[in-house]
Amino acid sequence: MALPAWPSSLPPLVAPVAAAKTEELVREPQSTEMEDGPGRSRPRALFIAVPRQMSLRMTRAQFVTFLSFLRGDLAQGARRFTAPVRASTGRLATKTCKITGKVTEEDLGPLSIVAFTVLIFDW
């Protein structure tokens, strides 16, 4: 089954510069102590998923589109999707993503500020 695509009418998943920080570029390795000799470490996962905080400014029409995408195509945020994101190179690239945690909206009349955390796979 193909992954749904981020609607082109919505802004790309680019965090504002002031909020563009990543808590964890790689997960801490799994370490094992050995009875004799040095301990060993290995990666915890075979893929890299980087969480990024998003805060997107949307018009009312864009918010309606986002809500429909979130509730319908993403099964209330349970599914992965593809979206244009700012890659580690600084350029926009299409990556597989997943919304995690709470999705909040601040109603500013004709505009909305939508905030959520997105996991970007193979960032």
Contacts in CASP RR format, 6 or more apart in sequence:
PFRMAT RR
TARGET T0000
AUTHOR 0000-0000-0000
METHOD contacts of the structure
MODEL  1
MALPAWPSSLPPLVAPVAAAKTEELVREPQSTEMEDGPGRSRPRALFIAV
PRQMSLRMTRAQFVTFLSFLRGDLAQGARRFTAPVRASTGRLATKTCKIT
GKVTEEDLGPLSIVAFTVLIFDW
3 79 0 8 1.000
3 80 0 8 1.000
3 81 0 8 1.000
3 82 0 8 1.000
3 96 0 8 1.000
4 69 0 8 1.000
4 73 0 8 1.000
4 74 0 8 1.000
4 79 0 8 1.000
4 81 0 8 1.000
4 82 0 8 1.000
5 81 0 8 1.000
5 82 0 8 1.000
5 83 0 8 1.000
6 12 0 8 1.000
6 13 0 8 1.000
6 69 0 8 1.000
6 81 0 8 1.000
6 82 0 8 1.000
6 83 0 8 1.000
6 84 0 8 1.000
6 97 0 8 1.000
7 65 0 8 1.000
7 66 0 8 1.000
7 69 0 8 1.000
9 61 0 8 1.000
9 62 0 8 1.000
9 65 0 8 1.000
10 56 0 8 1.000
10 58 0 8 1.000
10 62 0 8 1.000
10 65 0 8 1.000
10 66 0 8 1.000
10 69 0 8 1.000
11 56 0 8 1.000
11 57 0 8 1.000
11 58 0 8 1.000
11 62 0 8 1.000
12 83 0 8 1.000
12 84 0 8 1.000
12 85 0 8 1.000
12 86 0 8 1.000
12 92 0 8 1.000
13 52 0 8 1.000
13 54 0 8 1.000
13 56 0 8 1.000
13 83 0 8 1.000
13 84 0 8 1.000
13 85 0 8 1.000
13 86 0 8 1.000
13 97 0 8 1.000
13 118 0 8 1.000
13 120 0 8 1.000
14 20 0 8 1.000
14 85 0 8 1.000
14 86 0 8 1.000
14 92 0 8 1.000
15 52 0 8 1.000
15 53 0 8 1.000
15 54 0 8 1.000
15 55 0 8 1.000
15 86 0 8 1.000
16 55 0 8 1.000
19 53 0 8 1.000
19 55 0 8 1.000
20 52 0 8 1.000
20 86 0 8 1.000
21 53 0 8 1.000
22 50 0 8 1.000
22 51 0 8 1.000
22 52 0 8 1.000
23 51 0 8 1.000
24 50 0 8 1.000
24 51 0 8 1.000
25 50 0 8 1.000
26 43 0 8 1.000
26 48 0 8 1.000
27 43 0 8 1.000
27 44 0 8 1.000
27 45 0 8 1.000
28 44 0 8 1.000
29 41 0 8 1.000
29 42 0 8 1.000
29 43 0 8 1.000
29 44 0 8 1.000
30 41 0 8 1.000
30 42 0 8 1.000
30 43 0 8 1.000
30 44 0 8 1.000
31 39 0 8 1.000
31 40 0 8 1.000
31 41 0 8 1.000
32 39 0 8 1.000
32 40 0 8 1.000
32 41 0 8 1.000
32 42 0 8 1.000
33 39 0 8 1.000
34 40 0 8 1.000
47 121 0 8 1.000
47 122 0 8 1.000
48 121 0 8 1.000
48 122 0 8 1.000
48 123 0 8 1.000
49 98 0 8 1.000
49 119 0 8 1.000
49 120 0 8 1.000
49 121 0 8 1.000
49 123 0 8 1.000
50 119 0 8 1.000
50 120 0 8 1.000
50 123 0 8 1.000
51 100 0 8 1.000
51 117 0 8 1.000
51 118 0 8 1.000
51 119 0 8 1.000
51 120 0 8 1.000
52 85 0 8 1.000
52 117 0 8 1.000
52 118 0 8 1.000
52 120 0 8 1.000
53 115 0 8 1.000
53 117 0 8 1.000
54 114 0 8 1.000
54 115 0 8 1.000
54 116 0 8 1.000
54 117 0 8 1.000
54 118 0 8 1.000
55 113 0 8 1.000
55 114 0 8 1.000
55 115 0 8 1.000
56 113 0 8 1.000
56 114 0 8 1.000
56 115 0 8 1.000
57 111 0 8 1.000
57 112 0 8 1.000
57 113 0 8 1.000
58 66 0 8 1.000
58 111 0 8 1.000
58 112 0 8 1.000
58 113 0 8 1.000
58 114 0 8 1.000
59 110 0 8 1.000
59 111 0 8 1.000
59 112 0 8 1.000
60 109 0 8 1.000
60 110 0 8 1.000
60 111 0 8 1.000
60 112 0 8 1.000
62 112 0 8 1.000
63 105 0 8 1.000
63 112 0 8 1.000
63 114 0 8 1.000
66 114 0 8 1.000
70 76 0 8 1.000
70 77 0 8 1.000
70 99 0 8 1.000
70 103 0 8 1.000
73 79 0 8 1.000
73 81 0 8 1.000
74 81 0 8 1.000
74 99 0 8 1.000
77 98 0 8 1.000
77 99 0 8 1.000
77 103 0 8 1.000
79 98 0 8 1.000
80 96 0 8 1.000
80 97 0 8 1.000
80 98 0 8 1.000
80 121 0 8 1.000
81 96 0 8 1.000
81 97 0 8 1.000
81 98 0 8 1.000
82 94 0 8 1.000
82 95 0 8 1.000
82 96 0 8 1.000
82 97 0 8 1.000
83 94 0 8 1.000
83 95 0 8 1.000
83 97 0 8 1.000
83 118 0 8 1.000
84 92 0 8 1.000
84 93 0 8 1.000
84 94 0 8 1.000
85 92 0 8 1.000
85 93 0 8 1.000
85 94 0 8 1.000
85 95 0 8 1.000
85 97 0 8 1.000
85 118 0 8 1.000
85 120 0 8 1.000
85 123 0 8 1.000
86 92 0 8 1.000
87 93 0 8 1.000
87 95 0 8 1.000
87 123 0 8 1.000
88 123 0 8 1.000
95 120 0 8 1.000
95 121 0 8 1.000
95 122 0 8 1.000
95 123 0 8 1.000
96 120 0 8 1.000
96 121 0 8 1.000
96 122 0 8 1.000
97 118 0 8 1.000
97 119 0 8 1.000
97 120 0 8 1.000
97 121 0 8 1.000
98 118 0 8 1.000
98 119 0 8 1.000
98 121 0 8 1.000
99 116 0 8 1.000
99 117 0 8 1.000
99 118 0 8 1.000
99 119 0 8 1.000
100 116 0 8 1.000
100 117 0 8 1.000
100 118 0 8 1.000
100 119 0 8 1.000
101 116 0 8 1.000
101 117 0 8 1.000
102 116 0 8 1.000
103 114 0 8 1.000
103 115 0 8 1.000
103 116 0 8 1.000
104 114 0 8 1.000
104 115 0 8 1.000
104 116 0 8 1.000
105 112 0 8 1.000
105 113 0 8 1.000
105 114 0 8 1.000
105 115 0 8 1.000
106 112 0 8 1.000
106 113 0 8 1.000
106 114 0 8 1.000
106 115 0 8 1.000
END
